[in-house]
């Protein structure tokens, strides 16, 4: 029940924020078309609106409510990941073909956020498929793995999660509900 309420809250927040952010983006486009307000300030506003839109799209999938039969196509996933990565420290590779269940993509996005915590300098995160199993790998020049935090994904222990680490708390129940469709995850330092 708590899981469902959290997802509904996530959906509501994303829904309520997408319209004003979209309106700001439309206003910036109108200013650009009319020839007004060009310069570094407008570039910063434009970049910020794009980043906010990308994050809202990512959060809608990751933290929003979804019906069991909802699917997401590969192109939509790629679009969200490309927008999220733009100007950031991470590069994402989605090697999973075809449509996937929204829950599977949600788990992948939560796992991406887990990987991001262990790659403080950024890096590459790859999501692939081996048969019916999904695999994830991350590489970076530096790893910062907090073992008790990662152990909390496998054991039902009470790790004291902070807001920035909520993905670690949400992931195990989703994973169990999907009967463990994630085969493995690994990180390497180069």
N, CA, C and O atoms as a DFTB+ gen file, in Angstrom:
760 C
 N C O
     1  1       0.817      -1.197       0.000
     2  2       0.000       0.000       0.000
     3  2       0.857       1.257       0.000
     4  3       0.593       2.180      -0.770
     5  1       1.893       1.311       0.859
     6  2       2.775       2.470       0.895
     7  2       3.438       2.670      -0.457
     8  3       3.590       3.800      -0.919
     9  1       3.830       1.578      -1.089
    10  2       4.453       1.646      -2.414
    11  2       3.516       2.305      -3.412
    12  3       3.944       3.159      -4.188
    13  1       2.246       1.924      -3.405
    14  2       1.279       2.486      -4.341
    15  2       1.045       3.963      -4.069
    16  3       0.929       4.749      -5.010
    17  1       0.973       4.356      -2.802
    18  2       0.777       5.767      -2.461
    19  2       1.982       6.581      -2.902
    20  3       1.822       7.682      -3.428
    21  1       3.190       6.054      -2.695
    22  2       4.396       6.756      -3.132
    23  2       4.380       6.966      -4.644
    24  3       4.743       8.040      -5.123
    25  1       3.963       5.950      -5.399
    26  2       3.893       6.065      -6.856
    27  2       2.832       7.075      -7.278
    28  3       3.039       7.834      -8.224
    29  1       1.706       7.088      -6.586
    30  2       0.661       8.066      -6.899
    31  2       1.134       9.488      -6.605
    32  3       0.841      10.409      -7.368
    33  1       1.859       9.671      -5.509
    34  2       2.415      10.990      -5.197
    35  2       3.405      11.407      -6.280
    36  3       3.392      12.553      -6.728
    37  1       4.267      10.474      -6.703
    38  2       5.213      10.763      -7.780
    39  2       4.503      11.167      -9.054
    40  3       4.916      12.115      -9.721
    41  1       3.437      10.457      -9.403
    42  2       2.661      10.795     -10.608
    43  2       2.058      12.182     -10.498
    44  3       2.104      12.966     -11.446
    45  1       1.496      12.481      -9.342
    46  2       0.852      13.780      -9.143
    47  2       1.852      14.924      -9.267
    48  3       1.571      15.928      -9.921
    49  1       3.014      14.777      -8.644
    50  2       4.035      15.820      -8.715
    51  2       4.486      16.027     -10.148
    52  3       4.571      17.164     -10.613
    53  1       4.777      14.932     -10.861
    54  2       5.207      15.049     -12.255
    55  2       4.124      15.700     -13.104
    56  3       4.419      16.574     -13.920
    57  1       2.877      15.287     -12.922
    58  2       1.764      15.850     -13.686
    59  2       1.631      17.348     -13.437
    60  3       1.433      18.121     -14.375
    61  1       1.740      17.759     -12.174
    62  2       1.570      19.165     -11.836
    63  2       2.739      20.035     -12.281
    64  3       2.561      21.236     -12.486
    65  1       3.921      19.464     -12.434
    66  2       5.082      20.248     -12.839
    67  2       5.281      20.316     -14.347
    68  3       5.863      21.281     -14.844
    69  1       4.813      19.323     -15.081
    70  2       5.083      19.277     -16.517
    71  2       4.447      20.440     -17.265
    72  3       5.041      20.969     -18.204
    73  1       3.248      20.843     -16.863
    74  2       2.579      21.949     -17.564
    75  2       3.283      23.288     -17.380
    76  3       3.522      23.968     -18.378
    77  1       3.632      23.710     -16.162
    78  2       4.335      24.990     -16.043
    79  2       5.717      24.976     -16.695
    80  3       6.146      25.983     -17.258
    81  1       6.412      23.848     -16.624
    82  2       7.724      23.773     -17.272
    83  2       7.557      23.847     -18.786
    84  3       8.348      24.498     -19.470
    85  1       6.536      23.186     -19.307
    86  2       6.240      23.284     -20.739
    87  2       5.887      24.709     -21.150
    88  3       6.295      25.166     -22.217
    89  1       5.134      25.409     -20.312
    90  2       4.768      26.801     -20.613
    91  2       6.008      27.691     -20.635
    92  3       6.120      28.575     -21.485
    93  1       6.926      27.468     -19.723
    94  2       8.174      28.240     -19.726
    95  2       8.947      27.962     -21.012
    96  3       9.473      28.883     -21.638
    97  1       9.014      26.694     -21.402
    98  2       9.690      26.335     -22.651
    99  2       9.048      27.000     -23.851
   100  3       9.752      27.483     -24.737
   101  1       7.715      27.034     -23.897
   102  2       7.018      27.700     -25.001
   103  2       7.316      29.195     -25.003
   104  3       7.508      29.789     -26.064
   105  1       7.357      29.801     -23.826
   106  2       7.685      31.230     -23.737
   107  2       9.081      31.523     -24.238
   108  3       9.301      32.522     -24.923
   109  1      10.032      30.657     -23.903
   110  2      11.411      30.825     -24.374
   111  2      11.462      30.707     -25.892
   112  3      12.165      31.473     -26.551
   113  1      10.720      29.748     -26.453
   114  2      10.684      29.595     -27.911
   115  2      10.088      30.822     -28.580
   116  3      10.600      31.275     -29.604
   117  1       9.019      31.364     -28.023
   118  2       8.411      32.571     -28.587
   119  2       9.366      33.746     -28.540
   120  3       9.432      34.520     -29.495
   121  1      10.101      33.896     -27.465
   122  2      11.097      34.959     -27.374
   123  2      12.184      34.784     -28.440
   124  3      12.618      35.758     -29.055
   125  1      12.614      33.555     -28.649
   126  2      13.654      33.284     -29.647
   127  2      13.149      33.579     -31.052
   128  3      13.880      34.151     -31.861
   129  1      11.906      33.196     -31.357
   130  2      11.333      33.418     -32.688
   131  2      11.134      34.913     -32.950
   132  3      11.322      35.377     -34.075
   133  1      10.757      35.661     -31.919
   134  2      10.504      37.095     -32.097
   135  2      11.782      37.914     -32.085
   136  3      11.753      39.130     -32.275
   137  1      12.920      37.232     -31.858
   138  2      14.199      37.933     -31.889
   139  2      14.537      38.636     -30.594
   140  3      15.530      39.362     -30.539
   141  1      13.769      38.453     -29.577
   142  2      14.024      39.117     -28.297
   143  2      14.878      38.282     -27.377
   144  3      14.930      37.058     -27.494
   145  1      15.530      38.936     -26.482
   146  2      16.278      38.340     -25.381
   147  2      17.244      37.235     -25.793
   148  3      17.146      36.115     -25.293
   149  1      18.171      37.531     -26.692
   150  2      19.201      36.564     -27.051
   151  2      20.402      36.758     -26.131
   152  3      20.594      37.843     -25.582
   153  1      21.195      35.733     -25.963
   154  2      22.402      35.860     -25.163
   155  2      22.577      34.726     -24.187
   156  3      21.833      33.746     -24.190
   157  1      23.588      34.887     -23.345
   158  2      23.947      33.844     -22.386
   159  2      22.812      33.566     -21.404
   160  3      22.597      32.417     -21.018
   161  1      22.095      34.594     -21.001
   162  2      20.994      34.403     -20.056
   163  2      19.904      33.529     -20.656
   164  3      19.397      32.615     -20.005
   165  1      19.544      33.820     -21.914
   166  2      18.511      33.039     -22.582
   167  2      18.987      31.609     -22.817
   168  3      18.199      30.669     -22.708
   169  1      20.260      31.436     -23.137
   170  2      20.809      30.086     -23.303
   171  2      20.706      29.293     -22.004
   172  3      20.372      28.109     -22.021
   173  1      20.992      29.946     -20.876
   174  2      20.900      29.297     -19.580
   175  2      19.457      28.895     -19.262
   176  3      19.207      27.799     -18.761
   177  1      18.517      29.785     -19.554
   178  2      17.099      29.474     -19.315
   179  2      16.663      28.315     -20.205
   180  3      15.990      27.395     -19.739
   181  1      17.041      28.352     -21.476
   182  2      16.674      27.289     -22.415
   183  2      17.231      25.944     -21.963
   184  3      16.519      24.940     -21.955
   185  1      18.506      25.929     -21.586
   186  2      19.132      24.694     -21.119
   187  2      18.449      24.192     -19.846
   188  3      18.236      22.989     -19.695
   189  1      18.111      25.082     -18.946
   190  2      17.448      24.695     -17.698
   191  2      16.070      24.105     -17.951
   192  3      15.682      23.135     -17.300
   193  1      15.326      24.682     -18.892
   194  2      13.996      24.153     -19.226
   195  2      14.127      22.767     -19.837
   196  3      13.350      21.874     -19.500
   197  1      15.095      22.568     -20.729
   198  2      15.309      21.242     -21.324
   199  2      15.677      20.215     -20.256
   200  3      15.169      19.093     -20.266
   201  1      16.569      20.605     -19.326
   202  2      16.968      19.685     -18.256
   203  2      15.789      19.344     -17.352
   204  3      15.615      18.188     -16.966
   205  1      14.984      20.341     -17.016
   206  2      13.815      20.098     -16.158
   207  2      12.817      19.165     -16.850
   208  3      12.293      18.244     -16.224
   209  1      12.557      19.401     -18.130
   210  2      11.658      18.515     -18.885
   211  2      12.186      17.089     -18.907
   212  3      11.425      16.139     -18.720
   213  1      13.485      16.936     -19.136
   214  2      14.091      15.604     -19.183
   215  2      13.956      14.902     -17.845
   216  3      13.595      13.726     -17.796
   217  1      14.241      15.609     -16.756
   218  2      14.145      15.004     -15.435
   219  2      12.714      14.618     -15.090
   220  3      12.482      13.559     -14.505
   221  1      11.744      15.470     -15.449
   222  2      10.337      15.155     -15.176
   223  2       9.923      13.895     -15.939
   224  3       9.236      13.038     -15.384
   225  1      10.332      13.773     -17.204
   226  2      10.009      12.574     -17.984
   227  2      10.625      11.331     -17.335
   228  3       9.979      10.287     -17.235
   229  1      11.876      11.456     -16.900
   230  2      12.564      10.354     -16.233
   231  2      11.842      10.008     -14.928
   232  3      11.584       8.835     -14.659
   233  1      11.516      11.012     -14.122
   234  2      10.848      10.786     -12.837
   235  2       9.442      10.227     -13.009
   236  3       8.984       9.442     -12.178
   237  1       8.757      10.619     -14.065
   238  2       7.402      10.105     -14.296
   239  2       7.440       8.583     -14.463
   240  3       6.593       7.871     -13.924
   241  1       8.420       8.101     -15.207
   242  2       8.562       6.649     -15.391
   243  2       9.070       5.999     -14.104
   244  3       8.566       4.956     -13.688
   245  1      10.057       6.615     -13.486
   246  2      10.726       6.022     -12.330
   247  2       9.866       6.005     -11.075
   248  3       9.842       5.008     -10.353
   249  1       9.165       7.090     -10.812
   250  2       8.452       7.215      -9.542
   251  2       6.939       7.282      -9.685
   252  3       6.226       7.318      -8.682
   253  1       6.444       7.300     -10.904
   254  2       5.004       7.407     -11.119
   255  2       4.296       6.066     -11.083
   256  3       4.913       5.005     -11.179
   257  1       2.994       6.147     -10.942
   258  2       2.161       4.937     -10.919
   259  2       1.998       4.396     -12.336
   260  3       1.977       5.155     -13.305
   261  1       1.885       3.085     -12.441
   262  2       1.703       2.448     -13.744
   263  2       0.821       1.222     -13.591
   264  3       0.883       0.517     -12.584
   265  1       0.020       0.983     -14.579
   266  2      -0.790      -0.231     -14.615
   267  2       0.104      -1.396     -15.034
   268  3       1.096      -1.210     -15.739
   269  1      -0.256      -2.588     -14.594
   270  2       0.552      -3.781     -14.873
   271  2       0.725      -4.034     -16.367
   272  3       1.745      -4.586     -16.781
   273  1      -0.253      -3.641     -17.185
   274  2      -0.176      -3.924     -18.619
   275  2       0.426      -2.780     -19.443
   276  3       0.464      -2.873     -20.669
   277  1       0.895      -1.706     -18.802
   278  2       1.509      -0.599     -19.541
   279  2       2.885      -1.011     -20.058
   280  3       3.662      -1.672     -19.368
   281  1       3.156      -0.599     -21.291
   282  2       4.467      -0.861     -21.878
   283  2       5.081       0.458     -22.347
   284  3       4.390       1.461     -22.521
   285  1       6.389       0.425     -22.545
   286  2       7.122       1.584     -23.053
   287  2       7.985       1.092     -24.200
   288  3       8.704       0.102     -24.066
   289  1       7.912       1.785     -25.326
   290  2       8.697       1.415     -26.491
   291  2      10.154       1.818     -26.363
   292  3      10.498       2.718     -25.597
   293  1      10.996       1.150     -27.111
   294  2      12.435       1.411     -27.082
   295  2      12.750       2.868     -27.420
   296  3      13.611       3.476     -26.785
   297  1      12.066       3.426     -28.407
   298  2      12.343       4.806     -28.805
   299  2      12.031       5.802     -27.694
   300  3      12.757       6.780     -27.513
   301  1      10.965       5.560     -26.956
   302  2      10.637       6.459     -25.841
   303  2      11.705       6.369     -24.748
   304  3      12.125       7.389     -24.202
   305  1      12.140       5.155     -24.434
   306  2      13.194       4.988     -23.431
   307  2      14.459       5.706     -23.879
   308  3      15.073       6.432     -23.097
   309  1      14.854       5.505     -25.144
   310  2      16.048       6.162     -25.666
   311  2      15.910       7.683     -25.615
   312  3      16.860       8.383     -25.264
   313  1      14.735       8.191     -25.963
   314  2      14.486       9.626     -25.929
   315  2      14.655      10.190     -24.520
   316  3      15.283      11.233     -24.338
   317  1      14.097       9.504     -23.529
   318  2      14.205       9.956     -22.134
   319  2      15.667       9.906     -21.678
   320  3      16.152      10.849     -21.053
   321  1      16.363       8.820     -21.984
   322  2      17.755       8.689     -21.554
   323  2      18.655       9.711     -22.240
   324  3      19.537      10.282     -21.598
   325  1      18.449       9.948     -23.529
   326  2      19.266      10.940     -24.242
   327  2      19.029      12.335     -23.679
   328  3      19.980      13.092     -23.486
   329  1      17.784      12.683     -23.415
   330  2      17.466      13.996     -22.856
   331  2      18.050      14.145     -21.456
   332  3      18.550      15.213     -21.102
   333  1      17.991      13.088     -20.663
   334  2      18.517      13.120     -19.295
   335  2      20.036      13.255     -19.304
   336  3      20.598      13.936     -18.446
   337  1      20.703      12.622     -20.254
   338  2      22.163      12.642     -20.313
   339  2      22.728      13.939     -20.880
   340  3      23.893      14.262     -20.650
   341  1      21.923      14.672     -21.607
   342  2      22.401      15.873     -22.293
   343  2      23.040      16.851     -21.305
   344  3      22.395      17.331     -20.373
   345  1      24.301      17.125     -21.529
   346  2      25.022      18.072     -20.693
   347  2      25.394      17.536     -19.321
   348  3      25.870      18.289     -18.472
   349  1      25.185      16.242     -19.091
   350  2      25.473      15.664     -17.783
   351  2      26.759      14.868     -17.766
   352  3      27.537      14.885     -18.720
   353  1      26.968      14.169     -16.663
   354  2      28.190      13.384     -16.463
   355  2      28.057      11.944     -16.915
   356  3      29.042      11.206     -16.927
   357  1      26.834      11.526     -17.293
   358  2      26.597      10.125     -17.617
   359  2      26.202       9.942     -19.073
   360  3      25.555      10.795     -19.680
   361  1      26.613       8.797     -19.612
   362  2      26.169       8.352     -20.919
   363  2      25.442       7.034     -20.700
   364  3      25.964       6.128     -20.050
   365  1      24.233       6.930     -21.247
   366  2      23.416       5.733     -21.061
   367  2      23.296       4.992     -22.380
   368  3      23.147       5.601     -23.439
   369  1      23.363       3.664     -22.302
   370  2      23.186       2.809     -23.468
   371  2      22.066       1.826     -23.158
   372  3      22.155       1.052     -22.204
   373  1      21.019       1.858     -23.961
   374  2      19.864       0.962     -23.778
   375  2      19.908      -0.049     -24.906
   376  3      19.562       0.267     -26.044
   377  1      20.340      -1.285     -24.588
   378  2      20.494      -2.333     -25.591
   379  2      19.331      -3.311     -25.570
   380  3      19.431      -4.399     -26.137
   381  1      18.247      -2.950     -24.937
   382  2      17.080      -3.818     -24.835
   383  2      16.157      -3.519     -26.015
   384  3      15.777      -2.368     -26.233
   385  1      15.799      -4.547     -26.772
   386  2      14.967      -4.358     -27.960
   387  2      13.479      -4.367     -27.624
   388  3      13.044      -4.956     -26.634
   389  1      12.717      -3.697     -28.479
   390  2      11.265      -3.769     -28.417
   391  2      10.654      -3.070     -27.230
   392  3      11.325      -2.364     -26.477
   393  1       9.356      -3.287     -27.084
   394  2       8.617      -2.718     -25.960
   395  2       8.890      -3.526     -24.711
   396  3       9.082      -4.741     -24.762
   397  1       8.903      -2.833     -23.594
   398  2       9.102      -3.477     -22.302
   399  2       7.981      -3.037     -21.375
   400  3       7.349      -2.004     -21.594
   401  1       7.744      -3.821     -20.351
   402  2       6.732      -3.422     -19.382
   403  2       7.209      -2.156     -18.679
   404  3       8.408      -1.956     -18.487
   405  1       6.280      -1.323     -18.308
   406  2       6.606      -0.088     -17.600
   407  2       7.338      -0.408     -16.296
   408  3       8.249       0.316     -15.893
   409  1       6.935      -1.493     -15.646
   410  2       7.586      -1.886     -14.394
   411  2       9.050      -2.255     -14.619
   412  3       9.902      -1.912     -13.799
   413  1       9.356      -2.951     -15.717
   414  2      10.738      -3.307     -16.007
   415  2      11.566      -2.055     -16.260
   416  3      12.693      -1.950     -15.777
   417  1      11.020      -1.109     -17.013
   418  2      11.738       0.141     -17.286
   419  2      11.898       0.936     -15.990
   420  3      12.930       1.564     -15.755
   421  1      10.871       0.897     -15.167
   422  2      10.943       1.583     -13.877
   423  2      12.096       1.015     -13.036
   424  3      12.862       1.774     -12.442
   425  1      12.217      -0.306     -12.986
   426  2      13.322      -0.936     -12.260
   427  2      14.658      -0.519     -12.869
   428  3      15.606      -0.222     -12.141
   429  1      14.738      -0.497     -14.191
   430  2      15.980      -0.092     -14.858
   431  2      16.365       1.331     -14.478
   432  3      17.532       1.603     -14.194
   433  1      15.393       2.243     -14.469
   434  2      15.675       3.638     -14.141
   435  2      16.059       3.798     -12.669
   436  3      16.937       4.599     -12.346
   437  1      15.419       3.051     -11.779
   438  2      15.819       3.086     -10.371
   439  2      17.247       2.561     -10.228
   440  3      18.050       3.114      -9.476
   441  1      17.555       1.484     -10.962
   442  2      18.899       0.925     -10.904
   443  2      19.924       1.903     -11.480
   444  3      21.045       1.994     -10.982
   445  1      19.537       2.637     -12.534
   446  2      20.428       3.674     -13.071
   447  2      20.782       4.678     -11.981
   448  3      21.938       5.077     -11.837
   449  1      19.771       5.078     -11.218
   450  2      20.035       6.033     -10.138
   451  2      20.923       5.427      -9.059
   452  3      21.750       6.126      -8.473
   453  1      20.760       4.143      -8.793
   454  2      21.661       3.470      -7.851
   455  2      23.092       3.507      -8.377
   456  3      24.023       3.822      -7.635
   457  1      23.261       3.190      -9.642
   458  2      24.591       3.211     -10.259
   459  2      25.194       4.612     -10.189
   460  3      26.387       4.763      -9.928
   461  1      24.380       5.626     -10.420
   462  2      24.882       7.000     -10.392
   463  2      25.505       7.333      -9.036
   464  3      26.480       8.082      -8.974
   465  1      24.953       6.783      -7.949
   466  2      25.522       7.062      -6.622
   467  2      26.911       6.452      -6.477
   468  3      27.733       6.958      -5.712
   469  1      27.178       5.378      -7.199
   470  2      28.473       4.695      -7.103
   471  2      29.488       5.215      -8.113
   472  3      30.651       4.813      -8.084
   473  1      29.062       6.097      -9.000
   474  2      29.948       6.655     -10.028
   475  2      30.003       8.177      -9.846
   476  3      29.423       8.909     -10.648
   477  1      30.686       8.663      -8.812
   478  2      30.631      10.089      -8.476
   479  2      31.196      11.023      -9.544
   480  3      30.852      12.204      -9.571
   481  1      32.046      10.520     -10.412
   482  2      32.611      11.357     -11.476
   483  2      31.894      11.161     -12.804
   484  3      32.334      11.664     -13.837
   485  1      30.790      10.427     -12.769
   486  2      30.075      10.125     -14.001
   487  2      30.638       8.878     -14.641
   488  3      31.481       8.192     -14.062
   489  1      30.166       8.588     -15.841
   490  2      30.636       7.406     -16.551
   491  2      29.591       6.884     -17.508
   492  3      28.656       7.592     -17.880
   493  1      29.763       5.632     -17.904
   494  2      28.839       4.965     -18.811
   495  2      28.019       3.943     -18.048
   496  3      28.539       3.213     -17.204
   497  1      26.726       3.900     -18.357
   498  2      25.851       2.886     -17.782
   499  2      25.142       2.206     -18.942
   500  3      24.480       2.855     -19.751
   501  1      25.292       0.874     -19.009
   502  2      24.708       0.101     -20.095
   503  2      23.658      -0.863     -19.555
   504  3      23.867      -1.530     -18.541
   505  1      22.531      -0.922     -20.250
   506  2      21.454      -1.832     -19.901
   507  2      21.256      -2.750     -21.088
   508  3      20.990      -2.288     -22.198
   509  1      21.385      -4.050     -20.860
   510  2      21.257      -5.005     -21.945
   511  2      20.327      -6.139     -21.584
   512  3      19.646      -6.122     -20.559
   513  1      20.322      -7.128     -22.465
   514  2      19.418      -8.258     -22.288
   515  2      20.145      -9.534     -22.677
   516  3      20.822      -9.589     -23.703
   517  1      19.997     -10.566     -21.841
   518  2      20.513     -11.899     -22.142
   519  2      19.349     -12.856     -22.000
   520  3      18.978     -13.235     -20.889
   521  1      18.781     -13.244     -23.113
   522  2      17.576     -14.070     -23.081
   523  2      16.436     -13.286     -22.474
   524  3      16.119     -12.189     -22.934
   525  1      15.812     -13.841     -21.439
   526  2      14.736     -13.143     -20.745
   527  2      15.249     -12.283     -19.601
   528  3      14.468     -11.594     -18.944
   529  1      16.553     -12.317     -19.357
   530  2      17.138     -11.581     -18.244
   531  2      17.733     -10.260     -18.714
   532  3      18.218     -10.142     -19.839
   533  1      17.686      -9.281     -17.837
   534  2      18.308      -7.994     -18.107
   535  2      19.588      -7.889     -17.297
   536  3      19.674      -8.402     -16.181
   537  1      20.573      -7.225     -17.863
   538  2      21.857      -7.017     -17.194
   539  2      22.216      -5.539     -17.279
   540  3      21.815      -4.838     -18.208
   541  1      22.981      -5.081     -16.291
   542  2      23.383      -3.687     -16.274
   543  2      24.852      -3.618     -15.895
   544  3      25.315      -4.368     -15.036
   545  1      25.588      -2.711     -16.543
   546  2      27.001      -2.526     -16.243
   547  2      27.315      -1.041     -16.240
   548  3      26.771      -0.276     -17.038
   549  1      28.191      -0.645     -15.341
   550  2      28.615       0.749     -15.272
   551  2      30.118       0.827     -15.208
   552  3      30.761       0.015     -14.544
   553  1      30.685       1.804     -15.898
   554  2      32.130       2.018     -15.860
   555  2      32.408       3.491     -15.587
   556  3      31.661       4.378     -15.998
   557  1      33.518       3.718     -14.873
   558  2      33.906       5.078     -14.529
   559  2      35.376       5.079     -14.148
   560  3      35.978       4.024     -13.950
   561  1      35.942       6.255     -14.048
   562  2      37.328       6.365     -13.601
   563  2      37.428       6.232     -12.090
   564  3      38.517       6.025     -11.554
   565  1      36.294       6.351     -11.397
   566  2      36.284       6.211      -9.937
   567  2      34.968       5.589      -9.482
   568  3      33.891       5.978      -9.934
   569  1      35.075       4.620      -8.582
   570  2      33.898       4.004      -7.978
   571  2      33.842       4.359      -6.504
   572  3      34.873       4.446      -5.837
   573  1      32.634       4.564      -5.999
   574  2      32.421       4.827      -4.571
   575  2      31.231       3.978      -4.127
   576  3      30.100       4.461      -4.066
   577  1      31.495       2.729      -3.822
   578  2      30.434       1.787      -3.480
   579  2      30.311       1.701      -1.963
   580  3      31.252       1.308      -1.273
   581  1      29.159       2.066      -1.464
   582  2      28.859       1.969      -0.036
   583  2      28.202       0.607       0.183
   584  3      27.008       0.440      -0.064
   585  1      28.982      -0.355       0.645
   586  2      28.551      -1.753       0.729
   587  2      27.225      -1.951       1.462
   588  3      26.363      -2.651       0.930
   589  1      27.006      -1.379       2.649
   590  2      25.718      -1.615       3.329
   591  2      24.520      -1.131       2.505
   592  3      23.448      -1.733       2.546
   593  1      24.708      -0.059       1.771
   594  2      23.640       0.460       0.916
   595  2      23.297      -0.541      -0.184
   596  3      22.123      -0.822      -0.425
   597  1      24.317      -1.082      -0.853
   598  2      24.097      -2.059      -1.914
   599  2      23.588      -3.381      -1.362
   600  3      22.784      -4.055      -2.008
   601  1      24.046      -3.759      -0.174
   602  2      23.542      -4.974       0.466
   603  2      22.048      -4.860       0.755
   604  3      21.338      -5.866       0.762
   605  1      21.571      -3.643       0.994
   606  2      20.152      -3.447       1.291
   607  2      19.257      -3.807       0.106
   608  3      18.057      -4.020       0.281
   609  1      19.827      -3.878      -1.097
   610  2      19.053      -4.299      -2.264
   611  2      18.749      -5.796      -2.232
   612  3      17.739      -6.239      -2.778
   613  1      19.614      -6.564      -1.598
   614  2      19.466      -8.016      -1.590
   615  2      18.810      -8.545      -0.330
   616  3      18.152      -9.586      -0.357
   617  1      18.986      -7.839       0.766
   618  2      18.436      -8.303       2.049
   619  2      17.364      -7.328       2.514
   620  3      17.417      -6.134       2.218
   621  1      16.426      -7.842       3.222
   622  2      15.341      -6.996       3.722
   623  2      15.759      -6.322       5.027
   624  3      15.023      -6.349       6.014
   625  1      16.950      -5.717       5.021
   626  2      17.391      -5.044       6.234
   627  2      16.957      -3.577       6.209
   628  3      16.617      -3.023       5.164
   629  1      16.981      -2.995       7.350
   630  2      16.496      -1.623       7.480
   631  2      17.660      -0.649       7.364
   632  3      18.177      -0.173       8.374
   633  1      18.067      -0.359       6.159
   634  2      19.111       0.626       5.931
   635  2      18.493       2.013       6.076
   636  3      17.412       2.252       5.539
   637  1      19.140       2.931       6.781
   638  2      18.560       4.270       6.965
   639  2      18.700       5.129       5.709
   640  3      19.693       5.838       5.548
   641  1      17.720       5.067       4.833
   642  2      17.778       5.778       3.558
   643  2      17.531       7.271       3.729
   644  3      16.694       7.686       4.530
   645  1      18.263       8.064       2.972
   646  2      18.037       9.501       2.877
   647  2      17.227       9.739       1.605
   648  3      17.109       8.849       0.762
   649  1      16.673      10.936       1.469
   650  2      15.876      11.251       0.281
   651  2      16.668      11.024      -1.002
   652  3      16.106      10.554      -1.991
   653  1      17.940      11.344      -1.009
   654  2      18.769      11.178      -2.208
   655  2      19.009       9.717      -2.558
   656  3      19.495       9.408      -3.647
   657  1      18.671       8.815      -1.637
   658  2      18.908       7.386      -1.856
   659  2      17.614       6.590      -1.874
   660  3      17.644       5.372      -1.700
   661  1      16.493       7.238      -2.078
   662  2      15.184       6.571      -2.037
   663  2      15.084       5.442      -3.062
   664  3      14.322       4.496      -2.859
   665  1      15.833       5.524      -4.148
   666  2      15.808       4.476      -5.163
   667  2      16.214       3.125      -4.569
   668  3      15.710       2.089      -5.002
   669  1      17.117       3.121      -3.586
   670  2      17.531       1.877      -2.946
   671  2      16.401       1.273      -2.122
   672  3      16.320       0.051      -1.995
   673  1      15.532       2.099      -1.563
   674  2      14.403       1.601      -0.773
   675  2      13.267       1.108      -1.664
   676  3      12.574       0.154      -1.309
   677  1      13.067       1.747      -2.819
   678  2      11.960       1.390      -3.708
   679  2      12.253       0.173      -4.585
   680  3      11.333      -0.532      -4.999
   681  1      13.507      -0.066      -4.861
   682  2      13.879      -1.111      -5.812
   683  2      13.560      -2.547      -5.356
   684  3      12.977      -3.291      -6.144
   685  1      13.903      -2.975      -4.144
   686  2      13.653      -4.381      -3.772
   687  2      12.200      -4.839      -3.893
   688  3      11.963      -5.919      -4.433
   689  1      11.203      -4.062      -3.410
   690  2       9.830      -4.565      -3.564
   691  2       9.390      -4.666      -5.030
   692  3       8.660      -5.589      -5.391
   693  1       9.823      -3.735      -5.867
   694  2       9.491      -3.810      -7.292
   695  2      10.140      -5.031      -7.918
   696  3       9.515      -5.755      -8.693
   697  1      11.384      -5.247      -7.576
   698  2      12.131      -6.389      -8.106
   699  2      11.446      -7.700      -7.745
   700  3      11.273      -8.579      -8.589
   701  1      11.060      -7.819      -6.476
   702  2      10.387      -9.046      -6.036
   703  2       9.045      -9.219      -6.740
   704  3       8.666     -10.337      -7.088
   705  1       8.328      -8.124      -6.951
   706  2       7.021      -8.208      -7.606
   707  2       7.158      -8.673      -9.055
   708  3       6.273      -9.352      -9.575
   709  1       8.256      -8.314      -9.704
   710  2       8.488      -8.741     -11.078
   711  2       9.190     -10.087     -11.159
   712  3       9.639     -10.491     -12.232
   713  1       9.287     -10.777     -10.042
   714  2       9.894     -12.117      -9.975
   715  2      11.351     -12.112     -10.416
   716  3      11.824     -13.066     -11.035
   717  1      12.048     -11.050     -10.100
   718  2      13.493     -11.021     -10.315
   719  2      13.931     -11.114     -11.753
   720  3      14.715     -12.000     -12.092
   721  1      13.453     -10.233     -12.614
   722  2      13.834     -10.292     -14.021
   723  2      15.215      -9.696     -14.285
   724  3      15.696      -9.736     -15.418
   725  1      15.857      -9.145     -13.256
   726  2      17.208      -8.606     -13.435
   727  2      18.217      -9.658     -13.030
   728  3      18.230     -10.125     -11.891
   729  1      19.062     -10.025     -13.981
   730  2      20.014     -11.096     -13.757
   731  2      21.225     -10.600     -12.967
   732  3      21.598     -11.204     -11.962
   733  1      21.829      -9.522     -13.411
   734  2      23.048      -9.091     -12.738
   735  2      23.321      -7.615     -12.997
   736  3      22.817      -7.011     -13.944
   737  1      24.123      -7.079     -12.129
   738  2      24.576      -5.702     -12.262
   739  2      26.030      -5.667     -11.827
   740  3      26.410      -6.299     -10.841
   741  1      26.836      -4.927     -12.568
   742  2      28.252      -4.838     -12.183
   743  2      28.791      -3.471     -12.517
   744  3      28.281      -2.779     -13.398
   745  1      29.837      -3.089     -11.794
   746  2      30.502      -1.823     -12.064
   747  2      31.991      -2.069     -12.165
   748  3      32.539      -2.906     -11.448
   749  1      32.650      -1.337     -13.060
   750  2      34.090      -1.451     -13.196
   751  2      34.699      -0.052     -13.217
   752  3      34.075       0.929     -13.620
   753  1      35.926      -0.014     -12.770
   754  2      36.676       1.234     -12.765
   755  2      37.769       1.109     -13.817
   756  3      38.449       0.087     -13.909
   757  1      37.926       2.158     -14.601
   758  2      39.002       2.107     -15.624
   759  2      39.886       3.308     -15.521
   760  3      40.838       3.442     -16.290
